[in-house]
Amino acid sequence: MKISRSNGIQLFLNNFSKLQNRKKLNVNQNLIQDKYIHSDTSLMKTYGKNQFNKTRCSDADLDMINFNYISIFKQKGEKVDTIAVGNNEYLKKDLPSVNPNRCNEIKASNNKVVINNGQYYKYQDNSGKTHTFTCTYNKLSQPYSDQLAGRQNNESFNIGKFWNILSTDATYVNSYYSTDEQKQYLSDAGVKEGFFSVQVGKNKQNYFYSPNGKNGVIERQSEYDSTYKMLTKGTALFNKYEVGSVFKFGGKEYVLNEQKRLDIPYGEDIFDFEFPKMEVNV
């Protein structure tokens, strides 16, 4: 077939048009692929996954993390680097500290220290540093959000452990805390000499605070009662002493009567004592 100039130009234009369409198709395919790659966030939303939240964690979500973390565990909301509350997901390292203004002070009222579940608490140490705590599941501890963010510290741990021990059984308190440390914590909480109690969540114990106690400054009330009964009802220990012997308790003098007993008022500091010297016959 003979191709004229006009036919040749028309054939060239047709081929050029086809080439342009192929280029457009390739460009559109690339655009579609790029859109797919960069639309990860929208896909997460479409399939109902948690949206990563780069904004500051709200007080309400922080409370959920600190007081309901077991529920979050059950819902598999905690991952290696993030934790999810509802549809919000936060980086653990970015979780904020609890505002001390939202915290109650650890303070005694009528010599009773009461620390309630579901509340924040604070304590300021001698250096002026403020430690924040949560009371969760009958335990005083650093907020879980602080633990996730890597803000754990031994000082806060020891403060929380002190009150946890007293709320259950103070048998080993002398093993962990010096006499001065015990006095400091009690004094800062406003605990006065005499009977006092500590309650953390549902755990509660009663004690007697003896600042100058010979065996320790904190004694269980049951120990006080048994010792008081021995002193006022008589004990074989007194058989070694003459009637009229003078004993001191809490700096006050008490005379051993004819029944070999001591007339001591209940509530006196019987752990701060001084017995008369025994005469030794040579």
Secondary structure per residue as TSV (DSSP state, phi and psi in degrees):
chain	resnum	aa	ss	phi	psi
A	1	M	-	360.0	133.9
A	2	K	-	-79.8	127.1
A	3	I	-	-100.9	118.4
A	4	S	-	-81.6	168.8
A	5	R	H	-59.4	-42.2
A	6	S	H	-65.7	-38.8
A	7	N	H	-66.5	-38.9
A	8	G	H	-63.6	-41.8
A	9	I	H	-63.4	-40.2
A	10	Q	H	-65.7	-39.7
A	11	L	H	-64.0	-40.6
A	12	F	H	-61.8	-44.5
A	13	L	H	-63.7	-39.8
A	14	N	H	-63.5	-44.8
A	15	N	H	-64.5	-40.2
A	16	F	H	-62.5	-39.3
A	17	S	H	-64.6	-41.1
A	18	K	H	-64.1	-39.8
A	19	L	H	-63.1	-42.7
A	20	Q	H	-63.6	-38.7
A	21	N	H	-64.6	-39.1
A	22	R	H	-63.8	-40.7
A	23	K	H	-62.8	-42.8
A	24	K	H	-62.0	-40.4
A	25	L	H	-62.6	-42.7
A	26	N	H	-64.3	-41.1
A	27	V	H	-63.4	-44.1
A	28	N	H	-64.2	-38.2
A	29	Q	H	-63.4	-40.4
A	30	N	H	-64.9	-40.5
A	31	L	H	-62.9	-41.4
A	32	I	H	-63.9	-40.5
A	33	Q	H	-65.9	-42.5
A	34	D	H	-62.2	-41.8
A	35	K	H	-63.1	-37.3
A	36	Y	H	-66.2	-42.9
A	37	I	H	-65.1	-41.1
A	38	H	T	-91.6	6.9
A	39	S	T	-105.7	28.3
A	40	D	H	-59.9	-42.0
A	41	T	H	-62.6	-42.7
A	42	S	H	-67.7	-32.9
A	43	L	H	-67.2	-39.5
A	44	M	H	-59.3	-42.0
A	45	K	H	-65.4	-40.5
A	46	T	H	-61.3	-40.2
A	47	Y	T	-91.9	10.1
A	48	G	T	79.6	18.2
A	49	K	-	-80.3	161.3
A	50	N	-	-64.5	138.7
A	51	Q	E	-85.6	130.5
A	52	F	E	-68.3	125.3
A	53	N	-	-106.5	111.2
A	54	K	-	-88.2	-4.2
A	55	T	S	-79.2	165.6
A	56	R	-	-63.5	137.7
A	57	C	-	-63.8	129.9
A	58	S	-	-71.5	161.4
A	59	D	H	-60.4	-38.0
A	60	A	H	-64.6	-43.7
A	61	D	H	-70.7	-34.6
A	62	L	H	-63.8	-38.8
A	63	D	H	-63.9	-40.3
A	64	M	H	-61.3	-42.4
A	65	I	H	-64.8	-40.1
A	66	N	H	-82.4	-31.2
A	67	F	H	-111.3	-11.1
A	68	N	-	-133.0	33.6
A	69	Y	H	-66.3	-25.1
A	70	I	H	-66.1	-39.4
A	71	S	H	-63.5	-38.0
A	72	I	H	-65.0	-39.2
A	73	F	H	-59.1	-47.6
A	74	K	H	-62.4	-32.3
A	75	Q	T	-87.3	5.4
A	76	K	T	56.5	40.5
A	77	G	-	-87.4	-8.0
A	78	E	B	-104.2	129.6
A	79	K	-	-118.1	-172.0
A	80	V	S	-60.8	-47.4
A	81	D	S	-113.2	-8.8
A	82	T	E	-132.8	163.9
A	83	I	E	-140.0	138.0
A	84	A	E	-111.2	137.7
A	85	V	E	-124.7	109.2
A	86	G	T	61.9	-125.8
A	87	N	T	-93.6	5.0
A	88	N	E	-104.8	133.7
A	89	E	E	-123.5	131.0
A	90	Y	E	-122.0	145.8
A	91	L	E	-69.1	132.1
A	92	K	G	-59.5	-41.1
A	93	K	G	-66.6	-18.6
A	94	D	G	-98.3	1.9
A	95	L	-	-64.3	133.8
A	96	P	-	-78.0	161.9
A	97	S	-	-75.2	155.1
A	98	V	-	-71.9	130.9
A	99	N	-	-66.6	121.6
A	100	P	G	-56.7	-24.7
A	101	N	G	-66.2	-16.5
A	102	R	G	-91.2	-0.4
A	103	C	-	-103.3	145.5
A	104	N	E	-84.4	151.1
A	105	E	E	-81.0	149.1
A	106	I	-	-80.9	96.3
A	107	K	-	-135.3	144.0
A	108	A	E	-86.9	143.7
A	109	S	E	-123.7	120.0
A	110	N	T	55.6	39.1
A	111	N	T	62.8	26.9
A	112	K	E	-120.1	121.0
A	113	V	E	-97.0	115.1
A	114	V	E	-119.8	119.5
A	115	I	E	-118.7	114.0
A	116	N	-	-95.8	145.5
A	117	N	T	-60.2	145.8
A	118	G	T	80.2	17.4
A	119	Q	E	-131.9	156.0
A	120	Y	E	-93.5	148.1
A	121	Y	E	-136.4	160.8
A	122	K	E	-141.4	157.4
A	123	Y	E	-147.9	132.3
A	124	Q	E	-104.2	122.0
A	125	D	-	-83.8	-178.1
A	126	N	T	-64.4	-24.7
A	127	S	T	-84.2	-4.2
A	128	G	S	93.5	-0.2
A	129	K	-	-77.2	134.9
A	130	T	E	-98.0	126.9
A	131	H	E	-105.8	134.2
A	132	T	E	-110.5	149.0
A	133	F	E	-140.7	162.2
A	134	T	E	-121.0	149.6
A	135	C	E	-106.8	108.5
A	136	T	-	-136.8	131.6
A	137	Y	S	53.7	46.0
A	138	N	S	62.8	34.7
A	139	K	-	-146.4	137.3
A	140	L	E	-95.8	123.8
A	141	S	E	-154.7	169.7
A	142	Q	S	-60.6	143.7
A	143	P	-	-52.9	141.1
A	144	Y	H	-60.8	-32.0
A	145	S	H	-63.1	-36.7
A	146	D	H	-67.0	-38.6
A	147	Q	H	-64.9	-41.7
A	148	L	H	-65.3	-34.6
A	149	A	T	-83.8	-1.6
A	150	G	T	80.7	27.6
A	151	R	-	-103.1	24.5
A	152	Q	-	-65.8	149.1
A	153	N	-	-151.5	150.4
A	154	N	H	-64.9	-34.3
A	155	E	H	-60.9	-48.7
A	156	S	H	-63.9	-40.7
A	157	F	H	-59.3	-44.5
A	158	N	H	-69.5	-34.8
A	159	I	H	-64.5	-48.2
A	160	G	H	-62.4	-41.1
A	161	K	H	-63.3	-35.8
A	162	F	H	-57.4	-50.1
A	163	W	H	-73.0	-31.1
A	164	N	H	-65.5	-40.5
A	165	I	H	-62.8	-45.5
A	166	L	H	-67.0	-27.1
A	167	S	H	-77.9	-12.4
A	168	T	H	-115.3	-61.6
A	169	D	-	-165.5	121.0
A	170	A	G	-87.7	17.4
A	171	T	G	-54.1	-40.2
A	172	Y	G	-104.8	14.7
A	173	V	H	-62.3	-33.5
A	174	N	H	-70.7	-19.0
A	175	S	H	-77.6	-25.5
A	176	Y	H	-105.7	-26.0
A	177	Y	S	-131.3	137.8
A	178	S	-	-71.7	166.2
A	179	T	H	-58.7	-42.6
A	180	D	H	-63.7	-39.4
A	181	E	H	-65.1	-41.8
A	182	Q	H	-62.6	-44.9
A	183	K	H	-62.0	-39.0
A	184	Q	H	-63.9	-48.9
A	185	Y	H	-62.2	-43.7
A	186	L	H	-66.4	-43.2
A	187	S	H	-63.6	-44.3
A	188	D	H	-63.1	-29.2
A	189	A	T	-85.4	-3.0
A	190	G	T	81.7	18.4
A	191	V	-	-77.6	127.6
A	192	K	-	-99.1	164.0
A	193	E	S	-57.4	139.9
A	194	G	E	118.1	-159.0
A	195	F	E	-71.6	138.0
A	196	F	E	-151.0	166.0
A	197	S	E	-136.4	155.3
A	198	V	E	-130.5	127.8
A	199	Q	E	-128.5	124.6
A	200	V	E	-122.3	110.0
A	201	G	T	63.5	-122.7
A	202	K	T	-95.0	-3.3
A	203	N	E	-91.0	129.0
A	204	K	E	-145.3	139.2
A	205	Q	E	-140.2	152.0
A	206	N	E	-110.0	141.4
A	207	Y	E	-140.1	173.5
A	208	F	E	-124.4	128.1
A	209	Y	E	-97.6	115.7
A	210	S	-	-119.1	95.7
A	211	P	T	-55.0	-29.1
A	212	N	T	-116.6	26.5
A	213	G	-	-60.2	139.9
A	214	K	S	-72.6	-27.5
A	215	N	S	-109.7	8.0
A	216	G	-	137.7	160.0
A	217	V	S	-90.8	-15.1
A	218	I	E	-120.7	120.9
A	219	E	E	-126.0	140.4
A	220	R	E	-65.1	147.3
A	221	Q	H	-62.6	-33.6
A	222	S	H	-62.2	-35.6
A	223	E	H	-69.3	-39.2
A	224	Y	H	-60.3	-48.0
A	225	D	H	-62.2	-41.4
A	226	S	H	-68.8	-38.0
A	227	T	H	-69.6	-41.2
A	228	Y	H	-61.3	-42.9
A	229	K	H	-61.6	-40.7
A	230	M	H	-63.2	-42.7
A	231	L	H	-71.2	-36.6
A	232	T	H	-93.1	-20.0
A	233	K	H	-101.5	-11.3
A	234	G	-	107.7	145.5
A	235	T	-	-148.5	152.1
A	236	A	G	-60.7	-22.5
A	237	L	G	-59.5	-34.6
A	238	F	G	-74.3	-12.3
A	239	N	G	-65.5	-18.6
A	240	K	G	-81.8	-8.5
A	241	Y	S	-113.5	149.8
A	242	E	-	-79.6	152.3
A	243	V	T	-58.9	136.8
A	244	G	T	95.8	-3.9
A	245	S	-	-64.5	142.6
A	246	V	E	-103.1	125.4
A	247	F	E	-112.0	148.9
A	248	K	E	-117.7	132.6
A	249	F	E	-133.2	122.9
A	250	G	T	61.4	28.8
A	251	G	T	82.6	-1.4
A	252	K	E	-104.1	147.1
A	253	E	E	-93.2	138.5
A	254	Y	E	-135.1	133.4
A	255	V	E	-98.8	134.2
A	256	L	-	-70.0	120.1
A	257	N	-	-85.4	-176.7
A	258	E	T	-66.5	-23.9
A	259	Q	T	-85.8	8.7
A	260	K	S	56.8	48.5
A	261	R	-	-132.6	164.5
A	262	L	-	-117.1	133.0
A	263	D	-	-91.7	85.1
A	264	I	-	-110.8	129.8
A	265	P	-	-64.8	142.4
A	266	Y	T	-65.5	130.2
A	267	G	T	106.2	-11.0
A	268	E	S	-66.3	150.7
A	269	D	-	-78.1	89.5
A	270	I	T	-80.8	-5.6
A	271	F	T	-91.3	-12.9
A	272	D	S	-101.0	87.3
A	273	F	E	-125.4	160.7
A	274	E	E	-146.1	112.4
A	275	F	-	-88.0	150.8
A	276	P	-	-66.2	151.4
A	277	K	-	-70.2	140.9
A	278	M	-	-86.2	136.8
A	279	E	-	-80.0	131.1
A	280	V	-	-105.3	120.6
A	281	N	-	-85.3	127.5
A	282	V	-	-99.9	360.0
